[in-house]
Amino acid sequence: MSVLVTGGAGYIGSHVVRALSMAGLECVVVDDLSSGHREFVPAEVDFVDTTILDSTLMAKVMVEREIEAVVHLAGFKYAGVSVQRPLHTYEQNVQGTVSLLQAMHESDVDKIVFSSSAAVYGTPDVDIVTEATPTAPESPYGESKLIGEWLLRDAARAFPLHHTSLRYFNVVGSAVPELYDTSPHNLFPLVIEALVEGRTPRINGTDYPTPDGTCERDYIHVADLAEAHVVAAKKLLAGVGLEPVYNLGSGDGVSVREIMDAVAQASGIPFEPEVGDRRPGDPARIVASGEIAARDLDWQMRHSLIEMVRSAWDARTRPTA
């Protein structure tokens, strides 16, 4: 069985490709390398360097490679930047998904796992987010992910389409040393890069209504996330019906201060973070329940915070030839 992975050269996508391959599923990766890395894709994996906006080429790839399911991770993933680049965000995430679904329909590919986001919830007013929590995205990125879910729903009403969307929160860590998060906007790489460059990491706000005054977020290891994609894809291929959306969360928040302490421990570099003002729009706490995903997708938090941090640090600082 062949699975098409869009965005398979990215940080998350490359982990998903490896997990699918280890599960015995042949992968074909499509990525335009706008934020992905060719070296993240194993040499033995079929790689197509193109954009998903080319519906005709996507349909050709699906037919020629005998694709049976799609794992859709391609997209513009920077929520903050999406506010300055809304048209680009919608083109990549909304039009890209439309194009992909059109190619699937033309090629009779009727199974898709969609990479969604906790950004669809905006700033929830509950301590624990569930799939029933109202969606209220606050950025073009979050809106585009919610529209992607709607597109799958509406397409499934018009033609055969078996689908599920995985809403996940803060993805961190590395499963293999050669893969690491290269985002210039995520907390882990920001903290690690600061230490690598001899700078002091920064905390934005220490006066939140949390135990230590810093924001609490839901952090999950990328390997656990990748495994959930594998289970979802295999179940769809086996004809098992899934819920339209799943939260992949820990059910327990981790504060920014706790992350700083864990990075100091993992790196062996003691430091006291600089303290800045709150960033506008940063909620005090966002934590999700993963109970439904645990029921259907064998979702588990298999890694501790220090394991997440240490794997991220080791991958970023590993010696290279």
BALOBA-1460 file (C-alpha; in Angstrom, 3 decimals):
// residues 321
<rec num="1" residu="m" x="0.000" y="0.000" z="0.000"/>
<rec num="2" residu="s" x="1.358" y="3.423" z="-0.970"/>
<rec num="3" residu="v" x="0.702" y="6.532" z="1.077"/>
<rec num="4" residu="l" x="1.284" y="10.031" z="-0.273"/>
<rec num="5" residu="v" x="2.736" y="12.352" z="2.369"/>
<rec num="6" residu="t" x="2.509" y="16.036" z="1.511"/>
<rec num="7" residu="g" x="5.048" y="18.136" z="3.370"/>
<rec num="8" residu="g" x="7.055" y="15.001" z="4.058"/>
<rec num="9" residu="a" x="10.385" y="16.865" z="4.059"/>
<rec num="10" residu="g" x="9.417" y="19.023" z="7.020"/>
<rec num="11" residu="y" x="10.160" y="18.470" z="10.688"/>
<rec num="12" residu="i" x="6.880" y="16.706" z="11.459"/>
<rec num="13" residu="g" x="6.388" y="15.244" z="7.993"/>
<rec num="14" residu="s" x="9.777" y="13.536" z="7.924"/>
<rec num="15" residu="h" x="9.028" y="11.877" z="11.257"/>
<rec num="16" residu="v" x="5.674" y="10.701" z="9.891"/>
<rec num="17" residu="v" x="7.363" y="9.269" z="6.786"/>
<rec num="18" residu="r" x="9.777" y="7.248" z="8.897"/>
<rec num="19" residu="a" x="6.989" y="5.991" z="11.147"/>
<rec num="20" residu="l" x="4.867" y="4.945" z="8.158"/>
<rec num="21" residu="s" x="7.827" y="3.163" z="6.584"/>
<rec num="22" residu="m" x="8.587" y="1.313" z="9.822"/>
<rec num="23" residu="a" x="4.949" y="0.202" z="9.873"/>
<rec num="24" residu="g" x="5.384" y="-1.393" z="6.449"/>
<rec num="25" residu="l" x="3.683" y="1.295" z="4.370"/>
<rec num="26" residu="e" x="5.406" y="2.522" z="1.219"/>
<rec num="27" residu="c" x="5.614" y="6.320" z="1.106"/>
<rec num="28" residu="v" x="5.739" y="8.898" z="-1.636"/>
<rec num="29" residu="v" x="6.732" y="12.390" z="-0.471"/>
<rec num="30" residu="v" x="5.591" y="15.593" z="-2.150"/>
<rec num="31" residu="d" x="7.257" y="18.772" z="-0.893"/>
<rec num="32" residu="d" x="8.259" y="22.066" z="-2.518"/>
<rec num="33" residu="l" x="11.059" y="22.508" z="0.049"/>
<rec num="34" residu="s" x="9.878" y="26.015" z="0.962"/>
<rec num="35" residu="s" x="10.417" y="25.093" z="4.605"/>
<rec num="36" residu="g" x="11.352" y="21.409" z="4.384"/>
<rec num="37" residu="h" x="14.745" y="19.818" z="3.823"/>
<rec num="38" residu="r" x="15.550" y="17.276" z="1.117"/>
<rec num="39" residu="e" x="18.034" y="15.563" z="3.448"/>
<rec num="40" residu="f" x="15.212" y="14.864" z="5.906"/>
<rec num="41" residu="v" x="13.706" y="12.369" z="3.428"/>
<rec num="42" residu="p" x="15.365" y="8.933" z="3.377"/>
<rec num="43" residu="a" x="17.136" y="8.218" z="0.089"/>
<rec num="44" residu="e" x="15.007" y="5.142" z="-0.553"/>
<rec num="45" residu="v" x="11.735" y="7.079" z="-0.329"/>
<rec num="46" residu="d" x="10.187" y="8.304" z="-3.591"/>
<rec num="47" residu="f" x="10.421" y="12.119" z="-3.549"/>
<rec num="48" residu="v" x="8.593" y="14.591" z="-5.799"/>
<rec num="49" residu="d" x="9.754" y="18.217" z="-5.626"/>
<rec num="50" residu="t" x="6.599" y="20.180" z="-6.426"/>
<rec num="51" residu="t" x="3.777" y="22.172" z="-4.900"/>
<rec num="52" residu="i" x="0.411" y="20.690" z="-4.055"/>
<rec num="53" residu="l" x="-1.113" y="23.676" z="-5.853"/>
<rec num="54" residu="d" x="-0.424" y="21.835" z="-9.127"/>
<rec num="55" residu="s" x="-3.549" y="19.668" z="-9.125"/>
<rec num="56" residu="t" x="-2.811" y="18.102" z="-12.501"/>
<rec num="57" residu="l" x="0.636" y="16.933" z="-11.460"/>
<rec num="58" residu="m" x="-0.698" y="15.732" z="-8.101"/>
<rec num="59" residu="a" x="-3.312" y="13.597" z="-9.869"/>
<rec num="60" residu="k" x="-0.609" y="12.174" z="-12.151"/>
<rec num="61" residu="v" x="1.561" y="11.279" z="-9.156"/>
<rec num="62" residu="m" x="-1.358" y="9.561" z="-7.438"/>
<rec num="63" residu="v" x="-2.189" y="7.452" z="-10.493"/>
<rec num="64" residu="e" x="1.385" y="6.553" z="-11.424"/>
<rec num="65" residu="r" x="2.382" y="5.666" z="-7.835"/>
<rec num="66" residu="e" x="-0.893" y="3.822" z="-7.170"/>
<rec num="67" residu="i" x="-1.602" y="5.922" z="-4.094"/>
<rec num="68" residu="e" x="-4.263" y="4.560" z="-1.731"/>
<rec num="69" residu="a" x="-4.234" y="7.195" z="1.010"/>
<rec num="70" residu="v" x="-2.910" y="10.679" z="1.708"/>
<rec num="71" residu="v" x="-1.386" y="12.156" z="4.857"/>
<rec num="72" residu="h" x="-1.629" y="15.906" z="4.329"/>
<rec num="73" residu="l" x="0.943" y="17.932" z="6.274"/>
<rec num="74" residu="a" x="1.978" y="20.503" z="3.661"/>
<rec num="75" residu="g" x="1.167" y="24.093" z="4.491"/>
<rec num="76" residu="f" x="2.318" y="27.464" z="5.762"/>
<rec num="77" residu="k" x="2.511" y="26.877" z="9.503"/>
<rec num="78" residu="y" x="3.497" y="30.173" z="11.108"/>
<rec num="79" residu="a" x="0.497" y="31.627" z="12.931"/>
<rec num="80" residu="g" x="2.105" y="34.938" z="13.820"/>
<rec num="81" residu="v" x="3.500" y="35.538" z="10.346"/>
<rec num="82" residu="s" x="0.158" y="34.615" z="8.794"/>
<rec num="83" residu="v" x="-1.258" y="37.880" z="10.122"/>
<rec num="84" residu="q" x="1.203" y="39.762" z="7.894"/>
<rec num="85" residu="r" x="0.806" y="37.296" z="4.999"/>
<rec num="86" residu="p" x="-2.856" y="36.301" z="4.976"/>
<rec num="87" residu="l" x="-3.156" y="35.861" z="1.204"/>
<rec num="88" residu="h" x="-0.096" y="33.624" z="1.065"/>
<rec num="89" residu="t" x="-1.424" y="31.617" z="4.017"/>
<rec num="90" residu="y" x="-4.791" y="31.061" z="2.371"/>
<rec num="91" residu="e" x="-3.194" y="30.196" z="-0.951"/>
<rec num="92" residu="q" x="-0.944" y="27.548" z="0.566"/>
<rec num="93" residu="n" x="-3.335" y="26.103" z="3.131"/>
<rec num="94" residu="v" x="-6.784" y="26.545" z="1.637"/>
<rec num="95" residu="q" x="-6.189" y="26.523" z="-2.102"/>
<rec num="96" residu="g" x="-3.533" y="23.862" z="-1.589"/>
<rec num="97" residu="t" x="-6.043" y="21.607" z="0.153"/>
<rec num="98" residu="v" x="-8.663" y="22.291" z="-2.536"/>
<rec num="99" residu="s" x="-6.130" y="21.330" z="-5.194"/>
<rec num="100" residu="l" x="-5.146" y="18.182" z="-3.320"/>
<rec num="101" residu="l" x="-8.753" y="17.084" z="-2.835"/>
<rec num="102" residu="q" x="-9.471" y="17.714" z="-6.508"/>
<rec num="103" residu="a" x="-6.520" y="15.519" z="-7.477"/>
<rec num="104" residu="m" x="-7.702" y="12.813" z="-5.065"/>
<rec num="105" residu="h" x="-11.204" y="12.891" z="-6.535"/>
<rec num="106" residu="e" x="-9.884" y="12.633" z="-10.101"/>
<rec num="107" residu="s" x="-7.598" y="9.744" z="-9.104"/>
<rec num="108" residu="d" x="-10.149" y="7.822" z="-7.012"/>
<rec num="109" residu="v" x="-8.089" y="8.194" z="-3.840"/>
<rec num="110" residu="d" x="-10.622" y="8.335" z="-1.031"/>
<rec num="111" residu="k" x="-8.674" y="8.317" z="2.254"/>
<rec num="112" residu="i" x="-6.930" y="11.249" z="3.935"/>
<rec num="113" residu="v" x="-5.439" y="12.128" z="7.313"/>
<rec num="114" residu="f" x="-5.278" y="15.916" z="7.681"/>
<rec num="115" residu="s" x="-2.758" y="17.767" z="9.811"/>
<rec num="116" residu="s" x="-4.861" y="20.347" z="11.635"/>
<rec num="117" residu="s" x="-3.937" y="22.502" z="14.617"/>
<rec num="118" residu="a" x="-4.890" y="23.682" z="18.072"/>
<rec num="119" residu="a" x="-4.935" y="27.141" z="16.482"/>
<rec num="120" residu="v" x="-8.535" y="26.428" z="15.454"/>
<rec num="121" residu="y" x="-9.527" y="27.014" z="19.102"/>
<rec num="122" residu="g" x="-8.023" y="30.480" z="19.442"/>
<rec num="123" residu="t" x="-7.995" y="31.436" z="23.125"/>
<rec num="124" residu="p" x="-10.328" y="28.943" z="24.825"/>
<rec num="125" residu="d" x="-12.012" y="29.855" z="28.109"/>
<rec num="126" residu="v" x="-11.737" y="26.338" z="29.545"/>
<rec num="127" residu="d" x="-8.867" y="24.656" z="31.401"/>
<rec num="128" residu="i" x="-8.984" y="21.508" z="29.274"/>
<rec num="129" residu="v" x="-9.805" y="21.701" z="25.577"/>
<rec num="130" residu="t" x="-11.895" y="18.868" z="24.106"/>
<rec num="131" residu="e" x="-13.128" y="18.229" z="20.589"/>
<rec num="132" residu="a" x="-16.424" y="19.838" z="21.654"/>
<rec num="133" residu="t" x="-14.758" y="23.119" z="22.647"/>
<rec num="134" residu="p" x="-15.981" y="25.867" z="20.299"/>
<rec num="135" residu="t" x="-13.574" y="26.831" z="17.530"/>
<rec num="136" residu="a" x="-12.593" y="30.496" z="17.369"/>
<rec num="137" residu="p" x="-9.330" y="30.889" z="15.444"/>
<rec num="138" residu="e" x="-7.500" y="34.190" z="15.892"/>
<rec num="139" residu="s" x="-5.099" y="34.130" z="12.950"/>
<rec num="140" residu="p" x="-5.288" y="33.422" z="9.226"/>
<rec num="141" residu="y" x="-3.300" y="30.259" z="9.950"/>
<rec num="142" residu="g" x="-5.870" y="28.981" z="12.458"/>
<rec num="143" residu="e" x="-8.703" y="29.963" z="10.145"/>
<rec num="144" residu="s" x="-7.075" y="28.164" z="7.223"/>
<rec num="145" residu="k" x="-6.767" y="24.949" z="9.245"/>
<rec num="146" residu="l" x="-10.418" y="25.103" z="10.250"/>
<rec num="147" residu="i" x="-11.398" y="25.710" z="6.628"/>
<rec num="148" residu="g" x="-9.311" y="22.659" z="5.715"/>
<rec num="149" residu="e" x="-11.437" y="20.576" z="8.073"/>
<rec num="150" residu="w" x="-14.584" y="22.017" z="6.495"/>
<rec num="151" residu="l" x="-13.289" y="21.184" z="3.032"/>
<rec num="152" residu="l" x="-12.847" y="17.529" z="3.996"/>
<rec num="153" residu="r" x="-16.326" y="17.447" z="5.514"/>
<rec num="154" residu="d" x="-17.981" y="19.045" z="2.508"/>
<rec num="155" residu="a" x="-16.025" y="16.978" z="-0.015"/>
<rec num="156" residu="a" x="-17.135" y="13.812" z="1.784"/>
<rec num="157" residu="r" x="-20.743" y="14.856" z="1.211"/>
<rec num="158" residu="a" x="-20.153" y="15.190" z="-2.527"/>
<rec num="159" residu="f" x="-18.043" y="12.110" z="-3.273"/>
<rec num="160" residu="p" x="-16.537" y="9.141" z="-1.401"/>
<rec num="161" residu="l" x="-13.950" y="10.415" z="1.084"/>
<rec num="162" residu="h" x="-12.889" y="8.788" z="4.351"/>
<rec num="163" residu="h" x="-11.085" y="11.321" z="6.481"/>
<rec num="164" residu="t" x="-9.958" y="12.465" z="9.888"/>
<rec num="165" residu="s" x="-8.222" y="15.606" z="11.132"/>
<rec num="166" residu="l" x="-5.638" y="15.592" z="13.909"/>
<rec num="167" residu="r" x="-5.566" y="18.778" z="15.970"/>
<rec num="168" residu="y" x="-2.282" y="18.991" z="17.805"/>
<rec num="169" residu="f" x="-0.658" y="21.519" z="20.011"/>
<rec num="170" residu="n" x="3.069" y="22.136" z="20.558"/>
<rec num="171" residu="v" x="5.168" y="19.456" z="18.863"/>
<rec num="172" residu="v" x="8.727" y="19.086" z="20.154"/>
<rec num="173" residu="g" x="11.687" y="16.731" z="20.354"/>
<rec num="174" residu="s" x="13.354" y="14.451" z="17.832"/>
<rec num="175" residu="a" x="13.004" y="10.738" z="17.227"/>
<rec num="176" residu="v" x="16.257" y="10.425" z="15.263"/>
<rec num="177" residu="p" x="19.318" y="12.679" z="15.545"/>
<rec num="178" residu="e" x="19.245" y="13.920" z="11.955"/>
<rec num="179" residu="l" x="15.726" y="15.389" z="12.247"/>
<rec num="180" residu="y" x="15.038" y="18.501" z="14.287"/>
<rec num="181" residu="d" x="12.745" y="21.509" z="14.398"/>
<rec num="182" residu="t" x="14.166" y="24.353" z="12.289"/>
<rec num="183" residu="s" x="11.275" y="26.773" z="12.811"/>
<rec num="184" residu="p" x="12.350" y="30.329" z="13.682"/>
<rec num="185" residu="h" x="9.143" y="30.812" z="15.695"/>
<rec num="186" residu="n" x="8.749" y="27.801" z="18.018"/>
<rec num="187" residu="l" x="9.840" y="27.941" z="21.672"/>
<rec num="188" residu="f" x="12.182" y="24.932" z="21.756"/>
<rec num="189" residu="p" x="14.351" y="25.965" z="18.785"/>
<rec num="190" residu="l" x="14.330" y="29.590" z="19.947"/>
<rec num="191" residu="v" x="15.664" y="28.619" z="23.385"/>
<rec num="192" residu="i" x="18.170" y="26.122" z="22.005"/>
<rec num="193" residu="e" x="19.453" y="28.517" z="19.321"/>
<rec num="194" residu="a" x="19.946" y="31.215" z="21.955"/>
<rec num="195" residu="l" x="22.128" y="28.913" z="24.036"/>
<rec num="196" residu="v" x="24.054" y="27.639" z="21.009"/>
<rec num="197" residu="e" x="24.821" y="31.238" z="20.048"/>
<rec num="198" residu="g" x="25.755" y="32.232" z="23.597"/>
<rec num="199" residu="r" x="22.662" y="34.339" z="24.228"/>
<rec num="200" residu="t" x="20.250" y="34.145" z="27.163"/>
<rec num="201" residu="p" x="16.767" y="32.760" z="26.427"/>
<rec num="202" residu="r" x="13.820" y="35.010" z="27.142"/>
<rec num="203" residu="i" x="10.480" y="34.522" z="28.914"/>
<rec num="204" residu="n" x="7.614" y="36.730" z="27.781"/>
<rec num="205" residu="g" x="5.575" y="37.467" z="30.868"/>
<rec num="206" residu="t" x="5.877" y="36.110" z="34.416"/>
<rec num="207" residu="d" x="2.642" y="37.485" z="35.869"/>
<rec num="208" residu="y" x="0.107" y="35.029" z="34.469"/>
<rec num="209" residu="p" x="-2.400" y="33.317" z="36.811"/>
<rec num="210" residu="t" x="-0.422" y="30.062" z="36.804"/>
<rec num="211" residu="p" x="1.600" y="28.408" z="39.586"/>
<rec num="212" residu="d" x="4.898" y="29.985" z="38.501"/>
<rec num="213" residu="g" x="3.499" y="32.988" z="36.636"/>
<rec num="214" residu="t" x="4.495" y="31.818" z="33.126"/>
<rec num="215" residu="c" x="2.267" y="30.502" z="30.356"/>
<rec num="216" residu="e" x="1.294" y="26.839" z="30.385"/>
<rec num="217" residu="r" x="1.058" y="24.903" z="27.162"/>
<rec num="218" residu="d" x="0.548" y="21.351" z="25.955"/>
<rec num="219" residu="y" x="3.766" y="19.800" z="24.612"/>
<rec num="220" residu="i" x="3.871" y="16.464" z="22.795"/>
<rec num="221" residu="h" x="6.796" y="14.506" z="21.388"/>
<rec num="222" residu="v" x="7.004" y="14.363" z="17.603"/>
<rec num="223" residu="a" x="7.475" y="10.565" z="17.681"/>
<rec num="224" residu="d" x="4.190" y="10.115" z="19.549"/>
<rec num="225" residu="l" x="2.492" y="12.412" z="17.051"/>
<rec num="226" residu="a" x="3.927" y="10.482" z="14.110"/>
<rec num="227" residu="e" x="2.646" y="7.202" z="15.541"/>
<rec num="228" residu="a" x="-0.874" y="8.637" z="15.774"/>
<rec num="229" residu="h" x="-0.719" y="9.462" z="12.054"/>
<rec num="230" residu="v" x="0.308" y="5.885" z="11.321"/>
<rec num="231" residu="v" x="-2.583" y="4.418" z="13.315"/>
<rec num="232" residu="a" x="-5.055" y="6.800" z="11.672"/>
<rec num="233" residu="a" x="-3.803" y="5.986" z="8.167"/>
<rec num="234" residu="k" x="-3.827" y="2.232" z="8.778"/>
<rec num="235" residu="k" x="-7.355" y="2.348" z="10.172"/>
<rec num="236" residu="l" x="-8.648" y="4.295" z="7.195"/>
<rec num="237" residu="l" x="-6.927" y="1.840" z="4.846"/>
<rec num="238" residu="a" x="-8.572" y="-1.020" z="6.745"/>
<rec num="239" residu="g" x="-12.005" y="0.564" z="6.345"/>
<rec num="240" residu="v" x="-12.373" y="1.538" z="9.992"/>
<rec num="241" residu="g" x="-14.456" y="4.653" z="10.549"/>
<rec num="242" residu="l" x="-12.863" y="7.442" z="12.572"/>
<rec num="243" residu="e" x="-14.084" y="10.629" z="14.190"/>
<rec num="244" residu="p" x="-13.813" y="13.743" z="12.006"/>
<rec num="245" residu="v" x="-11.399" y="15.388" z="14.464"/>
<rec num="246" residu="y" x="-9.108" y="14.320" z="17.282"/>
<rec num="247" residu="n" x="-7.144" y="16.359" z="19.791"/>
<rec num="248" residu="l" x="-3.645" y="15.051" z="20.401"/>
<rec num="249" residu="g" x="-2.932" y="16.512" z="23.814"/>
<rec num="250" residu="s" x="-1.344" y="15.527" z="27.101"/>
<rec num="251" residu="g" x="-4.113" y="16.672" z="29.427"/>
<rec num="252" residu="d" x="-1.427" y="18.331" z="31.549"/>
<rec num="253" residu="g" x="0.258" y="21.666" z="30.953"/>
<rec num="254" residu="v" x="3.932" y="22.532" z="31.140"/>
<rec num="255" residu="s" x="5.005" y="26.087" z="31.934"/>
<rec num="256" residu="v" x="7.578" y="28.107" z="30.043"/>
<rec num="257" residu="r" x="9.638" y="28.279" z="33.247"/>
<rec num="258" residu="e" x="9.608" y="24.470" z="33.529"/>
<rec num="259" residu="i" x="10.821" y="24.216" z="29.942"/>
<rec num="260" residu="m" x="13.674" y="26.625" z="30.643"/>
<rec num="261" residu="d" x="14.713" y="24.531" z="33.659"/>
<rec num="262" residu="a" x="14.567" y="21.341" z="31.567"/>
<rec num="263" residu="v" x="16.693" y="22.899" z="28.808"/>
<rec num="264" residu="a" x="19.298" y="23.962" z="31.376"/>
<rec num="265" residu="q" x="19.380" y="20.399" z="32.693"/>
<rec num="266" residu="a" x="19.544" y="18.754" z="29.259"/>
<rec num="267" residu="s" x="22.164" y="21.127" z="27.874"/>
<rec num="268" residu="g" x="24.316" y="21.348" z="30.988"/>
<rec num="269" residu="i" x="24.267" y="25.132" z="30.599"/>
<rec num="270" residu="p" x="22.871" y="26.833" z="33.705"/>
<rec num="271" residu="f" x="21.130" y="30.126" z="32.965"/>
<rec num="272" residu="e" x="18.551" y="32.522" z="34.341"/>
<rec num="273" residu="p" x="16.148" y="33.566" z="31.562"/>
<rec num="274" residu="e" x="15.666" y="37.190" z="30.693"/>
<rec num="275" residu="v" x="12.148" y="38.401" z="31.471"/>
<rec num="276" residu="g" x="10.171" y="40.515" z="29.051"/>
<rec num="277" residu="d" x="6.624" y="41.780" z="28.823"/>
<rec num="278" residu="r" x="3.694" y="39.614" z="27.878"/>
<rec num="279" residu="r" x="3.071" y="39.155" z="24.185"/>
<rec num="280" residu="p" x="-0.361" y="40.413" z="23.103"/>
<rec num="281" residu="g" x="-2.873" y="37.597" z="22.759"/>
<rec num="282" residu="d" x="-0.930" y="34.950" z="24.672"/>
<rec num="283" residu="p" x="-3.450" y="33.067" z="26.844"/>
<rec num="284" residu="a" x="-2.324" y="31.898" z="30.269"/>
<rec num="285" residu="r" x="-3.063" y="28.222" z="29.659"/>
<rec num="286" residu="i" x="-3.980" y="25.957" z="26.748"/>
<rec num="287" residu="v" x="-4.097" y="22.242" z="27.503"/>
<rec num="288" residu="a" x="-6.009" y="19.540" z="25.631"/>
<rec num="289" residu="s" x="-7.558" y="16.214" z="26.487"/>
<rec num="290" residu="g" x="-6.402" y="13.295" z="24.357"/>
<rec num="291" residu="e" x="-8.981" y="10.814" z="25.670"/>
<rec num="292" residu="i" x="-10.822" y="10.220" z="22.388"/>
<rec num="293" residu="a" x="-7.551" y="9.833" z="20.489"/>
<rec num="294" residu="a" x="-6.371" y="7.374" z="23.152"/>
<rec num="295" residu="r" x="-9.540" y="5.363" z="22.577"/>
<rec num="296" residu="d" x="-9.313" y="5.260" z="18.777"/>
<rec num="297" residu="l" x="-5.691" y="5.951" z="17.814"/>
<rec num="298" residu="d" x="-3.693" y="4.393" z="20.654"/>
<rec num="299" residu="w" x="-2.617" y="7.934" z="21.512"/>
<rec num="300" residu="q" x="-0.171" y="8.047" z="24.415"/>
<rec num="301" residu="m" x="2.387" y="10.417" z="25.883"/>
<rec num="302" residu="r" x="5.365" y="8.080" z="25.788"/>
<rec num="303" residu="h" x="8.018" y="10.704" z="26.540"/>
<rec num="304" residu="s" x="8.667" y="12.833" z="29.613"/>
<rec num="305" residu="l" x="9.465" y="16.532" z="29.409"/>
<rec num="306" residu="i" x="13.170" y="15.976" z="29.977"/>
<rec num="307" residu="e" x="13.201" y="13.305" z="27.254"/>
<rec num="308" residu="m" x="11.533" y="15.736" z="24.851"/>
<rec num="309" residu="v" x="14.023" y="18.473" z="25.659"/>
<rec num="310" residu="r" x="17.092" y="16.247" z="25.631"/>
<rec num="311" residu="s" x="16.192" y="14.729" z="22.253"/>
<rec num="312" residu="a" x="15.702" y="18.214" z="20.782"/>
<rec num="313" residu="w" x="19.002" y="19.456" z="22.213"/>
<rec num="314" residu="d" x="20.968" y="16.385" z="21.122"/>
<rec num="315" residu="a" x="19.583" y="16.536" z="17.573"/>
<rec num="316" residu="r" x="20.339" y="20.251" z="17.170"/>
<rec num="317" residu="t" x="23.863" y="20.025" z="18.601"/>
<rec num="318" residu="r" x="24.976" y="16.711" z="17.129"/>
<rec num="319" residu="p" x="28.345" y="16.797" z="15.346"/>
<rec num="320" residu="t" x="28.106" y="16.956" z="11.554"/>
<rec num="321" residu="a" x="30.667" y="15.897" z="9.010"/>
